[in-house]
Amino acid sequence: MVTDSLAAQLRTKRAEMMVAELEAVALRLFEERGFADVTVEDIASEAQISVRTFYRYFSAKDDVLQVHIDRRTEALRAALAARPVDEAPLHSLRLALEEVVAAEDTALLRRWITVIQATPSVLKGVVGGIQLKSQRAMTEFFGARLGLPSDDLVPTMLAAAAGGVMQAAQTRWFFQGGDLRTAFSEAFDVLERGVGTDPHAWYART
């Protein structure tokens, strides 16, 4: 039983490493040659794997652009789960996000943004991924903390506002440089001061 569990963990780790390697290779090629001009065969050749192996991890090259979203969402869920339950929900999100972005590879993130910015055809899929994954994680967190259904007005609007602030902070960092964690911290400070941290005030406004 223990041996099976360890083997499963090793398989998962190998899969994660392969996905990360393919992401790095693909993003570099996308940036150098343009997304449209890079094929799955190009990515597989550069990564020294077969095309069949590539398709074991991704159904299409567009899916590579979802890796960052998936990774950030998973990290955010874990960071939110670790926050004290008596902490103001919006402040918990701020601190969790600071922790998450501080651990990210900013060079890889910058390359990811560069590719998306240069490829309008992938924007819909990326935005959809963010809304269905990262924003959904925030909506569920706010709902759980406030004792509300995740599709209630308050959790939904808070998550939407937070998602907008995240994108604005990241875009500002991309163009102006600086420290990503600081960019998020400053941006969420504006949101916290504007929205407030008292849930009772949010209900009063609805």
Secondary structure as UniProt FT lines:
FT   HELIX           2..33
FT   HELIX           35..37
FT   HELIX           40..47
FT   HELIX           51..57
FT   HELIX           61..66
FT   HELIX           67..81
FT   TURN            85..86
FT   HELIX           89..102
FT   HELIX           106..117
FT   HELIX           120..122
FT   HELIX           123..132
FT   HELIX           134..146
FT   TURN            150..151
FT   HELIX           153..176
FT   HELIX           180..195
FT   HELIX           199..204
//
